[in-house]
Amino acid sequence: MKTYKKLYQEITAEDNLILAFQKARKRKSKKEYVQEFSQNLKENLSILRTELLLHTYQPKPLETFMIRDPKTRKISKSDFRDRIVHHALCNVIEPIFDSSFIYDSYANRKGKGSLAALQRFDVFKRKISRNGKTNGWFNNNQIKGYCLKADIKHYFEEVDHKILLKIINKKITCPETLCLIEKILSNHNNNASKGMPLGNLTSQFFANIYLNELDQFIKHHLKIRYYIRYVDDFVILHSSKKQLRTWKDEINLFLQKELKIELHPDKTRIISLNKPLPFVGFRVFYHYKLLKKFNQKSIQSRLNKFYNNFLQNKIDYDKIYESMQGSFAYMKHAQTYILRIKLADQIEKNFSKEVSYIEVNRYLKWMEYEEMKKRSLLQKPYRKSIFHKNT
């Protein structure tokens, strides 16, 4: 295995720190702390670089707050200058580790993501169930195959720092880089030798490094073909329920012995493919998908918040458009036609007095036109006004 000895010079290089600053401020350029840092950017980056080179750099205490998404989570927010350091570190070491990750690891990686994981799941379920056909006909009661849906118990709280550093040390032998990683890991409010704060860029990246050991065990030792992991959630598909039970026990034993973590007893179960399965924010049925109710409410709540901020001149229309365009694209991966029509009507009602119908049309970018044509819904004039470009 190739090892990397001299990485610290790349991490602390001026160009890398400037790039790290640009990434850290993305979508946050109007924040007060970003503007304050930017006023004396050259000097602030120079001070930060000097601290890193002299090894006097110390992360500032984390700012913590609670969110409900939908379960209650404790989020830890790093100081802005510390986030620059996190990006600088990941800029250099992420390509080293990413090349060793398996194809079906989908969280926090370029070209991957939750929607890619969902599409991959569709491919796997069709292979396992032979397309859900019996004598040439679709029948949910006859769909064969099972899915092991697994979740790791309190994952981010239980990551062992010594084990993580040992894994990292297999590839990185640069003592200065390892020392910086230790400082970032130890800057946590809980147990000094365990846990990573939710919200840090480095936590997301280290989570992939840690569970890559599980990925390698599953692919090379157990030789499982149909496996997908997204952060600490993973699924395994197979035609035999008995085989999945055996693999579940072997995986749990490996996690306990090698990584000092375990499967969540309540959230890890084997589900038949003819039943709905929760995965990456969707309820996945065999022939269609639905958004989780919390995600539907979240999109509706975001639109209401945008409208209130728009009326108070706290946000401009382009920002709203950009965000809602992403939401509509996300919703299109599930059976959300009625929901999208409802939101489109709400957008038209709320913004038609403020912007032209042509601007409202941009929200859907013609992506509904063919769908509505097939359903013969273009007969209603008020529907037609949303989707026709020349209205």
MOURUR-V374011 format. One record per residue. RES is the residue in one letter. NEAR is the number of other C-alpha atoms within 12 Angstrom. D_LAST is the distance of its C-alpha to the last C-alpha in Angstrom with 1 decimal. Layout:
# MOURUR-V374011
RES	NEAR	D_LAST
RES	NEAR	D_LAST
This chain:
# MOURUR-V374011
M	10	62.5
K	13	61.6
T	17	62.0
Y	24	60.7
K	19	63.2
K	19	61.9
L	29	58.4
Y	32	58.9
Q	22	58.8
E	26	55.4
I	35	54.1
T	38	55.5
A	25	54.5
E	26	52.6
D	20	49.7
N	27	49.4
L	37	49.4
I	29	46.7
L	27	44.5
A	32	45.4
F	34	44.3
Q	27	40.9
K	25	40.3
A	32	41.7
R	26	39.4
K	17	36.2
R	12	33.6
K	16	36.3
S	19	36.6
K	15	35.9
K	15	38.7
E	13	41.7
Y	19	44.2
V	26	42.3
Q	16	42.1
E	16	45.8
F	28	46.8
S	24	44.7
Q	14	46.4
N	14	49.7
L	23	48.2
K	17	51.0
E	15	53.7
N	23	52.4
L	32	51.9
S	21	55.3
I	21	56.9
L	34	55.2
R	33	56.4
T	18	59.9
E	20	60.1
L	33	59.0
L	21	61.6
L	15	64.4
H	19	63.5
T	16	63.3
Y	23	59.6
Q	25	59.1
P	30	55.8
K	21	55.1
P	21	55.1
L	29	51.9
E	21	49.7
T	20	49.0
F	16	46.6
M	16	45.6
I	14	42.2
R	13	41.2
D	16	39.2
P	15	39.8
K	9	43.6
T	10	45.2
R	18	45.8
K	23	47.8
I	24	45.9
S	28	48.0
K	28	46.5
S	32	48.4
D	26	48.9
F	37	46.5
R	39	49.5
D	35	50.5
R	34	47.0
I	38	47.4
V	45	50.7
H	40	49.1
H	34	46.5
A	40	49.3
L	38	51.4
C	38	48.6
N	33	47.6
V	29	51.1
I	35	52.1
E	30	48.9
P	18	49.0
I	23	52.7
F	31	52.0
D	28	48.6
S	17	50.2
S	22	52.6
F	28	50.0
I	29	49.2
Y	27	46.0
D	37	45.0
S	42	45.2
Y	38	41.5
A	35	41.6
N	29	41.2
R	30	41.3
K	16	39.2
G	15	37.2
K	23	38.0
G	24	36.6
S	29	36.0
L	24	33.2
A	27	35.6
A	34	38.3
L	36	36.3
Q	25	35.6
R	29	39.3
F	37	40.2
D	30	38.2
V	20	40.2
F	31	43.5
K	37	43.0
R	27	42.4
K	23	45.6
I	29	47.6
S	31	46.5
R	25	46.3
N	26	42.6
G	27	43.4
K	21	44.5
T	15	47.6
N	11	48.6
G	10	45.1
W	13	43.3
F	19	41.5
N	19	43.4
N	22	43.1
N	17	46.7
Q	21	48.0
I	28	46.3
K	30	49.1
G	34	49.3
Y	34	49.4
C	42	48.1
L	41	50.1
K	39	47.8
A	37	49.7
D	33	49.4
I	36	52.0
K	23	53.6
H	24	52.9
Y	31	52.3
F	38	51.6
E	30	54.4
E	30	56.9
V	39	56.5
D	31	60.0
H	35	60.3
K	24	63.4
I	28	62.0
L	35	58.7
L	31	60.8
K	21	63.0
I	27	60.0
I	34	58.7
N	28	62.2
K	22	62.2
K	29	59.9
I	29	60.3
T	22	63.9
C	23	63.1
P	21	64.9
E	28	62.8
T	35	59.5
L	31	61.0
C	25	62.2
L	34	58.8
I	37	57.3
E	30	60.1
K	29	59.2
I	38	55.6
L	38	56.6
S	28	59.3
N	32	56.9
H	32	56.1
N	25	57.1
N	21	58.6
N	18	61.3
A	21	62.0
S	23	62.6
K	28	59.7
G	32	55.9
M	41	52.9
P	39	50.4
L	33	47.0
G	27	44.5
N	34	46.4
L	34	45.2
T	37	48.8
S	38	49.0
Q	29	46.1
F	39	47.7
F	42	51.2
A	45	50.0
N	38	49.1
I	42	52.5
Y	38	54.3
L	42	52.7
N	36	52.9
E	31	56.5
L	43	55.3
D	38	52.9
Q	27	55.8
F	24	58.1
I	31	55.6
K	25	54.8
H	15	58.3
H	16	60.8
L	23	59.1
K	15	57.2
I	26	54.2
R	24	51.3
Y	34	48.4
Y	39	48.2
I	43	45.3
R	44	45.7
Y	39	43.2
V	37	45.2
D	41	47.8
D	36	46.1
F	40	46.9
V	45	46.8
I	47	49.2
L	41	48.5
H	33	51.4
S	28	52.4
S	22	55.5
K	22	55.5
K	17	59.1
Q	21	58.4
L	31	55.6
R	25	58.2
T	18	60.7
W	31	58.2
K	34	57.2
D	22	60.8
E	22	61.4
I	36	58.3
N	28	59.3
L	19	62.9
F	25	61.6
L	33	59.4
Q	21	62.3
K	14	64.9
E	24	63.1
L	33	60.3
K	28	61.6
I	30	58.5
E	33	57.8
L	32	55.3
H	22	53.9
P	17	55.8
D	13	53.2
K	23	50.1
T	29	51.6
R	27	51.6
I	35	51.3
I	30	48.4
S	31	48.0
L	42	44.9
N	29	44.1
K	23	43.5
P	24	40.8
L	36	41.6
P	32	40.3
F	37	39.5
V	35	37.7
G	29	35.5
F	31	34.7
R	26	36.4
V	31	37.1
F	27	37.7
Y	38	38.8
H	25	35.7
Y	22	33.0
K	28	32.6
L	30	31.6
L	32	31.1
K	25	34.1
K	18	33.4
F	18	34.4
N	25	31.7
Q	29	29.0
K	17	30.3
S	20	30.5
I	27	26.8
Q	25	26.0
S	16	28.6
R	19	27.3
L	31	23.8
N	21	25.5
K	19	27.7
F	28	25.0
Y	29	23.3
N	19	26.7
N	17	27.5
F	22	24.2
L	17	25.0
Q	11	28.5
N	14	27.4
K	15	29.3
I	19	26.5
D	20	23.6
Y	30	20.1
D	17	20.7
K	20	23.6
I	29	21.7
Y	28	19.0
E	20	22.0
S	22	23.8
M	33	21.2
Q	29	20.1
G	19	23.7
S	29	23.9
F	33	21.1
A	22	22.9
Y	28	26.2
M	31	25.1
K	26	24.0
H	28	27.7
A	30	28.3
Q	23	27.2
T	26	24.7
Y	26	21.7
I	19	22.0
L	24	22.6
R	33	19.5
I	28	17.3
K	20	19.2
L	32	18.9
A	36	15.1
D	25	15.0
Q	20	17.6
I	34	15.8
E	29	12.7
K	20	15.3
N	23	17.5
F	30	15.5
S	21	12.5
K	13	15.0
E	19	16.3
V	20	13.5
S	21	9.9
Y	28	7.1
I	22	7.4
E	27	11.0
V	35	10.8
N	31	9.3
R	29	12.5
Y	36	14.6
L	37	14.3
K	24	13.9
W	24	13.0
M	23	16.4
E	30	15.4
Y	24	13.5
E	16	16.9
E	19	18.5
M	23	16.2
K	18	16.5
K	11	20.2
R	13	20.3
S	13	18.4
L	22	16.2
L	20	13.0
Q	13	14.3
K	15	13.3
P	12	10.1
Y	18	10.3
R	23	10.9
K	25	8.1
S	27	5.6
I	39	7.9
F	34	8.3
H	27	5.7
K	20	5.7
N	13	3.8
T	16	0.0
